[in-house]
Amino acid sequence: MVRLLKRAFILFMIIILVSSFLLTILITPNPDIHDDPNSNDKKNSENSTTTNYTYNIINTYHHDPQAFTQGLVFDVEDEDGVLYEGTGLYGRSSLRKVDRETGKLLKIHNLSDQYFGEGITIFEDKIIQLTWKAKTGFVYDKDSFELLHQFNYSTEGWGITHNGERLIMSDGTAKLYFIDPETFLVTGSIEVADQDGPVTKLNELEYIRGEIYANVWQTDRIARISPRTGNVTGWVELDGLLSAEDRTGGAGVLNGIAYVAENDRLFVTGKKWPKLFEIELVPI
């Protein structure tokens, strides 16, 4: 009888120890969860390192003061300094090829009056252009401007760029969409925010060194955005870039970012601005 009681006691202790071990495993935090790049802790950590930038003007070029700039991009394969520009307004929207040094118009395709042109990007040998409220985008041959086909999307169209694999599109909200460049289907999205909350009115876009640069409509600011988390990693403050004297004649807000990776050159302009600026960023 004593031997039986001893065996029962030992079995009871084993059950207690195993139960304690299993309970410890269950309540121990999973390090993989805490390393989630989309977790709030990660986002708050990145937001706390936001950097502000001012600028130095490197060069100034002529820009058509009648061009209501909605998209701006360089052809990385063109060594002649050719700039492509998408312009807006009903009845005046266009796709343009422009000489950067002189501002001379080299080629133009005018959109139908029903379309308000928006952002553009060059993907491989094609130019992709958005429209504002028509929910319609156009794909052109880069060299001839021949319209190859069109596609549709469910939101407004504002800005567009790409990371080499997927298109990235803004719709005037705090959301950026990742789009398959072949099917034009949305494959993902991020919400853009800084330490003060969502950043809305995201407009013209440019993908630069692993970050998304975005004009913020009705401001003289550019947000630098992590494409992984949507966090704003920096603010580029461009107040005073266009002088009060140059703002005569109906010059509008800052809009238009173009980048040449080979020489790390950054260009900006605005709607109906008479000048295109090459700038360098200076941390504040």
LOLUMGU-29300 format. One record per residue (C-alpha): x negated, y, z negated; residue number from 1; chain. Coordinates in steps of 0.05 Angstrom, whole numbers. Layout:
BEGIN
<kekol xx="X" yy="Y" zz="Z" nr="NUM" kette="A"/>
...
This chain:
BEGIN
<kekol xx="0" yy="0" zz="0" nr="1" kette="A"/>
<kekol xx="-57" yy="47" zz="-18" nr="2" kette="A"/>
<kekol xx="-92" yy="31" zz="48" nr="3" kette="A"/>
<kekol xx="-28" yy="47" zz="86" nr="4" kette="A"/>
<kekol xx="-21" yy="114" zz="51" nr="5" kette="A"/>
<kekol xx="-93" yy="131" zz="68" nr="6" kette="A"/>
<kekol xx="-81" yy="116" zz="142" nr="7" kette="A"/>
<kekol xx="-18" yy="159" zz="142" nr="8" kette="A"/>
<kekol xx="-56" yy="217" zz="109" nr="9" kette="A"/>
<kekol xx="-112" yy="213" zz="160" nr="10" kette="A"/>
<kekol xx="-62" yy="212" zz="218" nr="11" kette="A"/>
<kekol xx="-27" yy="272" zz="188" nr="12" kette="A"/>
<kekol xx="-92" yy="312" zz="183" nr="13" kette="A"/>
<kekol xx="-109" yy="295" zz="255" nr="14" kette="A"/>
<kekol xx="-42" yy="321" zz="278" nr="15" kette="A"/>
<kekol xx="-53" yy="386" zz="238" nr="16" kette="A"/>
<kekol xx="-122" yy="397" zz="269" nr="17" kette="A"/>
<kekol xx="-99" yy="384" zz="341" nr="18" kette="A"/>
<kekol xx="-39" yy="430" zz="332" nr="19" kette="A"/>
<kekol xx="-84" yy="486" zz="305" nr="20" kette="A"/>
<kekol xx="-131" yy="479" zz="364" nr="21" kette="A"/>
<kekol xx="-75" yy="482" zz="415" nr="22" kette="A"/>
<kekol xx="-45" yy="542" zz="380" nr="23" kette="A"/>
<kekol xx="-112" yy="579" zz="383" nr="24" kette="A"/>
<kekol xx="-117" yy="567" zz="458" nr="25" kette="A"/>
<kekol xx="-47" yy="593" zz="470" nr="26" kette="A"/>
<kekol xx="-55" yy="658" zz="432" nr="27" kette="A"/>
<kekol xx="-125" yy="675" zz="456" nr="28" kette="A"/>
<kekol xx="-123" yy="731" zz="509" nr="29" kette="A"/>
<kekol xx="-137" yy="709" zz="580" nr="30" kette="A"/>
<kekol xx="-198" yy="749" zz="605" nr="31" kette="A"/>
<kekol xx="-174" yy="741" zz="676" nr="32" kette="A"/>
<kekol xx="-111" yy="780" zz="660" nr="33" kette="A"/>
<kekol xx="-149" yy="837" zz="629" nr="34" kette="A"/>
<kekol xx="-195" yy="840" zz="689" nr="35" kette="A"/>
<kekol xx="-136" yy="850" zz="737" nr="36" kette="A"/>
<kekol xx="-156" yy="910" zz="780" nr="37" kette="A"/>
<kekol xx="-84" yy="932" zz="783" nr="38" kette="A"/>
<kekol xx="-74" yy="931" zz="708" nr="39" kette="A"/>
<kekol xx="-56" yy="996" zz="672" nr="40" kette="A"/>
<kekol xx="-120" yy="992" zz="631" nr="41" kette="A"/>
<kekol xx="-162" yy="989" zz="695" nr="42" kette="A"/>
<kekol xx="-124" yy="1045" zz="727" nr="43" kette="A"/>
<kekol xx="-130" yy="1089" zz="665" nr="44" kette="A"/>
<kekol xx="-205" yy="1075" zz="663" nr="45" kette="A"/>
<kekol xx="-215" yy="1096" zz="735" nr="46" kette="A"/>
<kekol xx="-171" yy="1158" zz="727" nr="47" kette="A"/>
<kekol xx="-214" yy="1181" zz="670" nr="48" kette="A"/>
<kekol xx="-274" yy="1186" zz="718" nr="49" kette="A"/>
<kekol xx="-240" yy="1232" zz="769" nr="50" kette="A"/>
<kekol xx="-291" yy="1281" zz="799" nr="51" kette="A"/>
<kekol xx="-275" yy="1349" zz="827" nr="52" kette="A"/>
<kekol xx="-313" yy="1377" zz="888" nr="53" kette="A"/>
<kekol xx="-321" yy="1445" zz="919" nr="54" kette="A"/>
<kekol xx="-355" yy="1456" zz="987" nr="55" kette="A"/>
<kekol xx="-409" yy="1488" zz="1028" nr="56" kette="A"/>
<kekol xx="-395" yy="1507" zz="1100" nr="57" kette="A"/>
<kekol xx="-447" yy="1476" zz="1147" nr="58" kette="A"/>
<kekol xx="-418" yy="1497" zz="1214" nr="59" kette="A"/>
<kekol xx="-358" yy="1533" zz="1242" nr="60" kette="A"/>
<kekol xx="-326" yy="1518" zz="1310" nr="61" kette="A"/>
<kekol xx="-269" yy="1547" zz="1351" nr="62" kette="A"/>
<kekol xx="-201" yy="1514" zz="1342" nr="63" kette="A"/>
<kekol xx="-138" yy="1528" zz="1382" nr="64" kette="A"/>
<kekol xx="-96" yy="1574" zz="1338" nr="65" kette="A"/>
<kekol xx="-33" yy="1548" zz="1372" nr="66" kette="A"/>
<kekol xx="-48" yy="1475" zz="1353" nr="67" kette="A"/>
<kekol xx="-2" yy="1453" zz="1297" nr="68" kette="A"/>
<kekol xx="-52" yy="1401" zz="1273" nr="69" kette="A"/>
<kekol xx="-23" yy="1336" zz="1247" nr="70" kette="A"/>
<kekol xx="-79" yy="1287" zz="1261" nr="71" kette="A"/>
<kekol xx="-154" yy="1293" zz="1273" nr="72" kette="A"/>
<kekol xx="-206" yy="1240" zz="1289" nr="73" kette="A"/>
<kekol xx="-273" yy="1230" zz="1323" nr="74" kette="A"/>
<kekol xx="-288" yy="1174" zz="1371" nr="75" kette="A"/>
<kekol xx="-346" yy="1139" zz="1338" nr="76" kette="A"/>
<kekol xx="-368" yy="1111" zz="1405" nr="77" kette="A"/>
<kekol xx="-372" yy="1179" zz="1438" nr="78" kette="A"/>
<kekol xx="-439" yy="1214" zz="1433" nr="79" kette="A"/>
<kekol xx="-413" yy="1279" zz="1464" nr="80" kette="A"/>
<kekol xx="-377" yy="1306" zz="1403" nr="81" kette="A"/>
<kekol xx="-307" yy="1294" zz="1429" nr="82" kette="A"/>
<kekol xx="-250" yy="1305" zz="1380" nr="83" kette="A"/>
<kekol xx="-180" yy="1276" zz="1386" nr="84" kette="A"/>
<kekol xx="-122" yy="1315" zz="1357" nr="85" kette="A"/>
<kekol xx="-48" yy="1303" zz="1348" nr="86" kette="A"/>
<kekol xx="-3" yy="1364" zz="1343" nr="87" kette="A"/>
<kekol xx="68" yy="1374" zz="1319" nr="88" kette="A"/>
<kekol xx="131" yy="1416" zz="1326" nr="89" kette="A"/>
<kekol xx="191" yy="1397" zz="1369" nr="90" kette="A"/>
<kekol xx="179" yy="1415" zz="1441" nr="91" kette="A"/>
<kekol xx="104" yy="1428" zz="1429" nr="92" kette="A"/>
<kekol xx="77" yy="1361" zz="1403" nr="93" kette="A"/>
<kekol xx="17" yy="1332" zz="1439" nr="94" kette="A"/>
<kekol xx="-42" yy="1285" zz="1439" nr="95" kette="A"/>
<kekol xx="-107" yy="1322" zz="1457" nr="96" kette="A"/>
<kekol xx="-179" yy="1309" zz="1473" nr="97" kette="A"/>
<kekol xx="-222" yy="1369" zz="1454" nr="98" kette="A"/>
<kekol xx="-295" yy="1389" zz="1459" nr="99" kette="A"/>
<kekol xx="-317" yy="1400" zz="1387" nr="100" kette="A"/>
<kekol xx="-370" yy="1452" zz="1402" nr="101" kette="A"/>
<kekol xx="-327" yy="1498" zz="1444" nr="102" kette="A"/>
<kekol xx="-255" yy="1478" zz="1426" nr="103" kette="A"/>
<kekol xx="-243" yy="1469" zz="1501" nr="104" kette="A"/>
<kekol xx="-183" yy="1425" zz="1518" nr="105" kette="A"/>
<kekol xx="-207" yy="1366" zz="1559" nr="106" kette="A"/>
<kekol xx="-143" yy="1325" zz="1564" nr="107" kette="A"/>
<kekol xx="-72" yy="1330" zz="1539" nr="108" kette="A"/>
<kekol xx="-10" yy="1287" zz="1536" nr="109" kette="A"/>
<kekol xx="54" yy="1323" zz="1517" nr="110" kette="A"/>
<kekol xx="107" yy="1285" zz="1477" nr="111" kette="A"/>
<kekol xx="180" yy="1288" zz="1496" nr="112" kette="A"/>
<kekol xx="218" yy="1345" zz="1462" nr="113" kette="A"/>
<kekol xx="255" yy="1296" zz="1417" nr="114" kette="A"/>
<kekol xx="191" yy="1278" zz="1380" nr="115" kette="A"/>
<kekol xx="154" yy="1316" zz="1326" nr="116" kette="A"/>
<kekol xx="82" yy="1290" zz="1331" nr="117" kette="A"/>
<kekol xx="45" yy="1269" zz="1269" nr="118" kette="A"/>
<kekol xx="-20" yy="1234" zz="1250" nr="119" kette="A"/>
<kekol xx="-67" yy="1197" zz="1298" nr="120" kette="A"/>
<kekol xx="-123" yy="1146" zz="1292" nr="121" kette="A"/>
<kekol xx="-168" yy="1108" zz="1340" nr="122" kette="A"/>
<kekol xx="-168" yy="1033" zz="1332" nr="123" kette="A"/>
<kekol xx="-215" yy="997" zz="1379" nr="124" kette="A"/>
<kekol xx="-199" yy="1024" zz="1449" nr="125" kette="A"/>
<kekol xx="-131" yy="1052" zz="1432" nr="126" kette="A"/>
<kekol xx="-102" yy="1115" zz="1401" nr="127" kette="A"/>
<kekol xx="-43" yy="1106" zz="1354" nr="128" kette="A"/>
<kekol xx="2" yy="1166" zz="1342" nr="129" kette="A"/>
<kekol xx="60" yy="1173" zz="1293" nr="130" kette="A"/>
<kekol xx="122" yy="1216" zz="1297" nr="131" kette="A"/>
<kekol xx="157" yy="1249" zz="1238" nr="132" kette="A"/>
<kekol xx="231" yy="1229" zz="1233" nr="133" kette="A"/>
<kekol xx="241" yy="1187" zz="1295" nr="134" kette="A"/>
<kekol xx="209" yy="1126" zz="1261" nr="135" kette="A"/>
<kekol xx="171" yy="1114" zz="1325" nr="136" kette="A"/>
<kekol xx="97" yy="1106" zz="1338" nr="137" kette="A"/>
<kekol xx="59" yy="1106" zz="1404" nr="138" kette="A"/>
<kekol xx="-2" yy="1066" zz="1427" nr="139" kette="A"/>
<kekol xx="-44" yy="1097" zz="1483" nr="140" kette="A"/>
<kekol xx="-104" yy="1077" zz="1523" nr="141" kette="A"/>
<kekol xx="-160" yy="1118" zz="1492" nr="142" kette="A"/>
<kekol xx="-191" yy="1140" zz="1557" nr="143" kette="A"/>
<kekol xx="-131" yy="1152" zz="1602" nr="144" kette="A"/>
<kekol xx="-78" yy="1170" zz="1550" nr="145" kette="A"/>
<kekol xx="-33" yy="1120" zz="1586" nr="146" kette="A"/>
<kekol xx="24" yy="1099" zz="1540" nr="147" kette="A"/>
<kekol xx="16" yy="1024" zz="1529" nr="148" kette="A"/>
<kekol xx="74" yy="1011" zz="1483" nr="149" kette="A"/>
<kekol xx="111" yy="1038" zz="1423" nr="150" kette="A"/>
<kekol xx="131" yy="1010" zz="1355" nr="151" kette="A"/>
<kekol xx="178" yy="1026" zz="1298" nr="152" kette="A"/>
<kekol xx="174" yy="1035" zz="1223" nr="153" kette="A"/>
<kekol xx="226" yy="1045" zz="1168" nr="154" kette="A"/>
<kekol xx="201" yy="1110" zz="1137" nr="155" kette="A"/>
<kekol xx="180" yy="1178" zz="1160" nr="156" kette="A"/>
<kekol xx="112" yy="1181" zz="1194" nr="157" kette="A"/>
<kekol xx="59" yy="1230" zz="1167" nr="158" kette="A"/>
<kekol xx="-14" yy="1208" zz="1168" nr="159" kette="A"/>
<kekol xx="-51" yy="1147" zz="1193" nr="160" kette="A"/>
<kekol xx="-122" yy="1119" zz="1190" nr="161" kette="A"/>
<kekol xx="-152" yy="1049" zz="1185" nr="162" kette="A"/>
<kekol xx="-205" yy="1010" zz="1147" nr="163" kette="A"/>
<kekol xx="-228" yy="969" zz="1207" nr="164" kette="A"/>
<kekol xx="-178" yy="914" zz="1194" nr="165" kette="A"/>
<kekol xx="-112" yy="946" zz="1176" nr="166" kette="A"/>
<kekol xx="-78" yy="1011" zz="1191" nr="167" kette="A"/>
<kekol xx="-63" yy="1056" zz="1132" nr="168" kette="A"/>
<kekol xx="-2" yy="1102" zz="1136" nr="169" kette="A"/>
<kekol xx="30" yy="1157" zz="1094" nr="170" kette="A"/>
<kekol xx="102" yy="1178" zz="1094" nr="171" kette="A"/>
<kekol xx="101" yy="1242" zz="1052" nr="172" kette="A"/>
<kekol xx="111" yy="1205" zz="986" nr="173" kette="A"/>
<kekol xx="60" yy="1177" zz="937" nr="174" kette="A"/>
<kekol xx="59" yy="1112" zz="975" nr="175" kette="A"/>
<kekol xx="9" yy="1087" zz="1026" nr="176" kette="A"/>
<kekol xx="24" yy="1028" zz="1071" nr="177" kette="A"/>
<kekol xx="-24" yy="976" zz="1099" nr="178" kette="A"/>
<kekol xx="-2" yy="954" zz="1169" nr="179" kette="A"/>
<kekol xx="-24" yy="899" zz="1215" nr="180" kette="A"/>
<kekol xx="-53" yy="933" zz="1278" nr="181" kette="A"/>
<kekol xx="-26" yy="879" zz="1324" nr="182" kette="A"/>
<kekol xx="45" yy="868" zz="1298" nr="183" kette="A"/>
<kekol xx="53" yy="935" zz="1263" nr="184" kette="A"/>
<kekol xx="86" yy="899" zz="1205" nr="185" kette="A"/>
<kekol xx="73" yy="924" zz="1134" nr="186" kette="A"/>
<kekol xx="26" yy="877" zz="1097" nr="187" kette="A"/>
<kekol xx="19" yy="915" zz="1032" nr="188" kette="A"/>
<kekol xx="23" yy="982" zz="997" nr="189" kette="A"/>
<kekol xx="-5" yy="1023" zz="939" nr="190" kette="A"/>
<kekol xx="23" yy="1079" zz="896" nr="191" kette="A"/>
<kekol xx="-25" yy="1138" zz="891" nr="192" kette="A"/>
<kekol xx="-33" yy="1171" zz="823" nr="193" kette="A"/>
<kekol xx="-82" yy="1212" zz="782" nr="194" kette="A"/>
<kekol xx="-83" yy="1223" zz="707" nr="195" kette="A"/>
<kekol xx="-22" yy="1269" zz="713" nr="196" kette="A"/>
<kekol xx="21" yy="1218" zz="748" nr="197" kette="A"/>
<kekol xx="42" yy="1202" zz="820" nr="198" kette="A"/>
<kekol xx="11" yy="1245" zz="876" nr="199" kette="A"/>
<kekol xx="64" yy="1259" zz="927" nr="200" kette="A"/>
<kekol xx="65" yy="1294" zz="995" nr="201" kette="A"/>
<kekol xx="5" yy="1253" zz="1021" nr="202" kette="A"/>
<kekol xx="-5" yy="1276" zz="1092" nr="203" kette="A"/>
<kekol xx="-63" yy="1268" zz="1142" nr="204" kette="A"/>
<kekol xx="-111" yy="1211" zz="1125" nr="205" kette="A"/>
<kekol xx="-183" yy="1192" zz="1139" nr="206" kette="A"/>
<kekol xx="-220" yy="1129" zz="1116" nr="207" kette="A"/>
<kekol xx="-290" yy="1150" zz="1091" nr="208" kette="A"/>
<kekol xx="-342" yy="1104" zz="1059" nr="209" kette="A"/>
<kekol xx="-291" yy="1058" zz="1028" nr="210" kette="A"/>
<kekol xx="-243" yy="1111" zz="1005" nr="211" kette="A"/>
<kekol xx="-180" yy="1143" zz="1034" nr="212" kette="A"/>
<kekol xx="-183" yy="1218" zz="1040" nr="213" kette="A"/>
<kekol xx="-114" yy="1250" zz="1042" nr="214" kette="A"/>
<kekol xx="-90" yy="1321" zz="1053" nr="215" kette="A"/>
<kekol xx="-35" yy="1339" zz="1004" nr="216" kette="A"/>
<kekol xx="18" yy="1379" zz="1040" nr="217" kette="A"/>
<kekol xx="25" yy="1453" zz="1020" nr="218" kette="A"/>
<kekol xx="-41" yy="1453" zz="982" nr="219" kette="A"/>
<kekol xx="-114" yy="1466" zz="998" nr="220" kette="A"/>
<kekol xx="-134" yy="1400" zz="965" nr="221" kette="A"/>
<kekol xx="-157" yy="1333" zz="990" nr="222" kette="A"/>
<kekol xx="-148" yy="1271" zz="947" nr="223" kette="A"/>
<kekol xx="-201" yy="1216" zz="948" nr="224" kette="A"/>
<kekol xx="-164" yy="1152" zz="936" nr="225" kette="A"/>
<kekol xx="-184" yy="1081" zz="918" nr="226" kette="A"/>
<kekol xx="-152" yy="1035" zz="970" nr="227" kette="A"/>
<kekol xx="-154" yy="979" zz="919" nr="228" kette="A"/>
<kekol xx="-116" yy="1011" zz="861" nr="229" kette="A"/>
<kekol xx="-86" yy="1076" zz="889" nr="230" kette="A"/>
<kekol xx="-123" yy="1116" zz="836" nr="231" kette="A"/>
<kekol xx="-147" yy="1185" zz="855" nr="232" kette="A"/>
<kekol xx="-223" yy="1182" zz="845" nr="233" kette="A"/>
<kekol xx="-236" yy="1255" zz="863" nr="234" kette="A"/>
<kekol xx="-205" yy="1321" zz="884" nr="235" kette="A"/>
<kekol xx="-235" yy="1364" zz="938" nr="236" kette="A"/>
<kekol xx="-217" yy="1437" zz="926" nr="237" kette="A"/>
<kekol xx="-218" yy="1477" zz="991" nr="238" kette="A"/>
<kekol xx="-188" yy="1543" zz="966" nr="239" kette="A"/>
<kekol xx="-215" yy="1602" zz="1007" nr="240" kette="A"/>
<kekol xx="-242" yy="1559" zz="1064" nr="241" kette="A"/>
<kekol xx="-201" yy="1599" zz="1115" nr="242" kette="A"/>
<kekol xx="-209" yy="1673" zz="1101" nr="243" kette="A"/>
<kekol xx="-149" yy="1720" zz="1093" nr="244" kette="A"/>
<kekol xx="-170" yy="1754" zz="1157" nr="245" kette="A"/>
<kekol xx="-167" yy="1688" zz="1195" nr="246" kette="A"/>
<kekol xx="-99" yy="1671" zz="1166" nr="247" kette="A"/>
<kekol xx="-66" yy="1725" zz="1208" nr="248" kette="A"/>
<kekol xx="-26" yy="1700" zz="1268" nr="249" kette="A"/>
<kekol xx="14" yy="1646" zz="1233" nr="250" kette="A"/>
<kekol xx="-41" yy="1601" zz="1206" nr="251" kette="A"/>
<kekol xx="-10" yy="1547" zz="1162" nr="252" kette="A"/>
<kekol xx="-34" yy="1498" zz="1110" nr="253" kette="A"/>
<kekol xx="-97" yy="1456" zz="1109" nr="254" kette="A"/>
<kekol xx="-86" yy="1392" zz="1150" nr="255" kette="A"/>
<kekol xx="-136" yy="1352" zz="1189" nr="256" kette="A"/>
<kekol xx="-196" yy="1310" zz="1167" nr="257" kette="A"/>
<kekol xx="-247" yy="1279" zz="1213" nr="258" kette="A"/>
<kekol xx="-311" yy="1242" zz="1196" nr="259" kette="A"/>
<kekol xx="-374" yy="1221" zz="1233" nr="260" kette="A"/>
<kekol xx="-406" yy="1164" zz="1194" nr="261" kette="A"/>
<kekol xx="-472" yy="1162" zz="1232" nr="262" kette="A"/>
<kekol xx="-494" yy="1230" zz="1205" nr="263" kette="A"/>
<kekol xx="-446" yy="1233" zz="1146" nr="264" kette="A"/>
<kekol xx="-411" yy="1294" zz="1175" nr="265" kette="A"/>
<kekol xx="-343" yy="1317" zz="1149" nr="266" kette="A"/>
<kekol xx="-296" yy="1364" zz="1188" nr="267" kette="A"/>
<kekol xx="-231" yy="1397" zz="1167" nr="268" kette="A"/>
<kekol xx="-181" yy="1446" zz="1196" nr="269" kette="A"/>
<kekol xx="-109" yy="1466" zz="1187" nr="270" kette="A"/>
<kekol xx="-43" yy="1479" zz="1223" nr="271" kette="A"/>
<kekol xx="-54" yy="1536" zz="1273" nr="272" kette="A"/>
<kekol xx="-122" yy="1551" zz="1243" nr="273" kette="A"/>
<kekol xx="-169" yy="1588" zz="1291" nr="274" kette="A"/>
<kekol xx="-229" yy="1550" zz="1263" nr="275" kette="A"/>
<kekol xx="-254" yy="1479" zz="1252" nr="276" kette="A"/>
<kekol xx="-303" yy="1473" zz="1194" nr="277" kette="A"/>
<kekol xx="-359" yy="1424" zz="1182" nr="278" kette="A"/>
<kekol xx="-369" yy="1421" zz="1106" nr="279" kette="A"/>
<kekol xx="-409" yy="1384" zz="1053" nr="280" kette="A"/>
<kekol xx="-379" yy="1366" zz="986" nr="281" kette="A"/>
<kekol xx="-410" yy="1392" zz="922" nr="282" kette="A"/>
<kekol xx="-391" yy="1361" zz="855" nr="283" kette="A"/>
<kekol xx="-366" yy="1412" zz="805" nr="284" kette="A"/>
